[in-house]
Amino acid sequence: MFKLIRILRIGFLHASYHRNMKWAQIARTQQNVVKFKKYIYRAEDAWRKLVILLNKNKSTNGKESST
């Protein structure tokens, strides 16, 4: 049950990362530093949460955990 919720959350965080990176690229081409920083930090936070969730799915021996 928890693994299913984790997988769904990983998908949403992945989408959030790419959405924020897209908006950061647009702000960069418009040379709007305030918006660029806002979106790049949001993307960084989404990536950090994504890595934490991906590491929770791994056990110590390299195989995925069942929980």
DRENPA-3360 file (N, C-alpha, C; in nm, 2 decimals, always signed):
BEGIN
1 = MFKLIRIL = +0.08/-0.12/+0.00/+0.00/+0.00/+0.00/+0.09/+0.13/+0.00 ~ +0.18/+0.13/+0.09/+0.27/+0.24/+0.10/+0.36/+0.26/-0.02 ~ +0.40/+0.15/-0.08/+0.48/+0.15/-0.20/+0.40/+0.21/-0.32 ~ +0.27/+0.18/-0.33/+0.19/+0.24/-0.43/+0.18/+0.39/-0.42 ~ +0.16/+0.44/-0.29/+0.15/+0.58/-0.27/+0.28/+0.65/-0.30 ~ +0.40/+0.58/-0.26/+0.53/+0.63/-0.29/+0.55/+0.65/-0.44 ~ +0.51/+0.55/-0.52/+0.53/+0.55/-0.66/+0.44/+0.66/-0.73 ~ +0.32/+0.68/-0.68/+0.24/+0.79/-0.73/+0.30/+0.93/-0.69;
9 = RIGFLHAS = +0.35/+0.94/-0.57/+0.42/+1.06/-0.53/+0.54/+1.09/-0.61 ~ +0.62/+0.99/-0.64/+0.74/+1.00/-0.73/+0.70/+1.06/-0.86 ~ +0.59/+1.01/-0.92/+0.54/+1.06/-1.05/+0.51/+1.20/-1.04 ~ +0.43/+1.24/-0.94/+0.40/+1.38/-0.92/+0.52/+1.47/-0.90 ~ +0.61/+1.43/-0.82/+0.73/+1.51/-0.80/+0.82/+1.52/-0.93 ~ +0.82/+1.41/-1.01/+0.89/+1.42/-1.13/+0.83/+1.52/-1.23 ~ +0.70/+1.52/-1.23/+0.63/+1.62/-1.32/+0.65/+1.76/-1.27 ~ +0.65/+1.78/-1.14/+0.67/+1.91/-1.08/+0.81/+1.96/-1.11;
17 = YHRNMKWA = +0.91/+1.87/-1.10/+1.04/+1.91/-1.14/+1.05/+1.96/-1.28 ~ +1.00/+1.88/-1.37/+1.01/+1.92/-1.51/+0.92/+2.05/-1.54 ~ +0.81/+2.06/-1.48/+0.73/+2.18/-1.50/+0.80/+2.31/-1.45 ~ +0.87/+2.30/-1.33/+0.94/+2.41/-1.28/+1.06/+2.44/-1.36 ~ +1.13/+2.34/-1.41/+1.25/+2.36/-1.50/+1.21/+2.44/-1.63 ~ +1.09/+2.40/-1.68/+1.04/+2.46/-1.80/+1.02/+2.61/-1.78 ~ +0.95/+2.64/-1.67/+0.92/+2.78/-1.63/+1.05/+2.86/-1.60 ~ +1.15/+2.79/-1.54/+1.28/+2.85/-1.52/+1.35/+2.89/-1.65;
25 = QIARTQQN = +1.34/+2.80/-1.74/+1.41/+2.83/-1.87/+1.34/+2.95/-1.94 ~ +1.21/+2.95/-1.93/+1.14/+3.07/-1.99/+1.18/+3.20/-1.92 ~ +1.18/+3.20/-1.79/+1.22/+3.32/-1.72/+1.37/+3.35/-1.75 ~ +1.45/+3.25/-1.77/+1.59/+3.28/-1.81/+1.60/+3.35/-1.94 ~ +1.52/+3.31/-2.04/+1.53/+3.37/-2.17/+1.47/+3.51/-2.17 ~ +1.38/+3.53/-2.08/+1.32/+3.67/-2.06/+1.41/+3.75/-1.97 ~ +1.51/+3.69/-1.92/+1.61/+3.76/-1.83/+1.54/+3.82/-1.70 ~ +1.45/+3.74/-1.65/+1.38/+3.78/-1.53/+1.44/+3.70/-1.41;
33 = VVKFKKYI = +1.53/+3.76/-1.34/+1.61/+3.69/-1.24/+1.52/+3.65/-1.12 ~ +1.42/+3.73/-1.08/+1.34/+3.69/-0.97/+1.26/+3.57/-1.00 ~ +1.19/+3.56/-1.11/+1.12/+3.44/-1.15/+1.20/+3.32/-1.17 ~ +1.32/+3.34/-1.23/+1.41/+3.23/-1.25/+1.45/+3.17/-1.12 ~ +1.49/+3.25/-1.03/+1.53/+3.20/-0.90/+1.42/+3.12/-0.83 ~ +1.29/+3.18/-0.84/+1.18/+3.11/-0.78/+1.16/+2.97/-0.83 ~ +1.16/+2.96/-0.97/+1.13/+2.83/-1.03/+1.25/+2.74/-1.02 ~ +1.37/+2.78/-1.02/+1.48/+2.69/-1.01/+1.49/+2.64/-0.87;
41 = YRAEDAWR = +1.46/+2.72/-0.77/+1.46/+2.66/-0.63/+1.34/+2.57/-0.61 ~ +1.23/+2.59/-0.67/+1.12/+2.49/-0.66/+1.16/+2.36/-0.73 ~ +1.22/+2.37/-0.84/+1.27/+2.25/-0.91/+1.37/+2.17/-0.83 ~ +1.46/+2.25/-0.76/+1.56/+2.18/-0.68/+1.49/+2.11/-0.56 ~ +1.39/+2.18/-0.50/+1.32/+2.11/-0.39/+1.25/+1.99/-0.43 ~ +1.19/+1.99/-0.55/+1.12/+1.87/-0.60/+1.22/+1.76/-0.62 ~ +1.33/+1.79/-0.68/+1.43/+1.69/-0.71/+1.49/+1.63/-0.58 ~ +1.51/+1.71/-0.47/+1.55/+1.67/-0.35/+1.45/+1.57/-0.28;
49 = KLVILLNK = +1.32/+1.60/-0.29/+1.22/+1.51/-0.24/+1.21/+1.38/-0.32 ~ +1.23/+1.40/-0.45/+1.23/+1.28/-0.54/+1.34/+1.18/-0.50 ~ +1.46/+1.23/-0.48/+1.57/+1.15/-0.45/+1.55/+1.08/-0.31 ~ +1.49/+1.15/-0.22/+1.47/+1.09/-0.09/+1.37/+0.97/-0.10 ~ +1.26/+0.99/-0.18/+1.16/+0.89/-0.20/+1.22/+0.77/-0.28 ~ +1.31/+0.80/-0.37/+1.37/+0.69/-0.45/+1.46/+0.61/-0.36 ~ +1.53/+0.67/-0.27/+1.62/+0.60/-0.18/+1.54/+0.52/-0.07 ~ +1.42/+0.56/-0.04/+1.34/+0.48/+0.05/+1.29/+0.35/-0.01;
57 = NKSTNGKE = +1.28/+0.34/-0.14/+1.24/+0.22/-0.20/+1.36/+0.12/-0.21 ~ +1.48/+0.16/-0.18/+1.59/+0.07/-0.19/+1.62/+0.02/-0.05 ~ +1.66/-0.11/-0.05/+1.71/-0.16/+0.08/+1.86/-0.16/+0.08 ~ +1.92/-0.22/+0.19/+2.06/-0.21/+0.20/+2.14/-0.30/+0.10 ~ +2.07/-0.41/+0.06/+2.14/-0.50/-0.03/+2.11/-0.47/-0.18 ~ +2.05/-0.36/-0.21/+2.03/-0.32/-0.35/+1.90/-0.35/-0.41 ~ +1.82/-0.44/-0.35/+1.69/-0.47/-0.40/+1.59/-0.38/-0.34 ~ +1.48/-0.37/-0.41/+1.37/-0.28/-0.37/+1.30/-0.35/-0.24;
65 = SST = +1.26/-0.26/-0.15/+1.19/-0.31/-0.03/+1.05/-0.34/-0.06 ~ +0.98/-0.42/+0.01/+0.85/-0.46/-0.01/+0.75/-0.37/+0.06 ~ +0.80/-0.28/+0.14/+0.70/-0.19/+0.21/+0.68/-0.06/+0.14;
% end
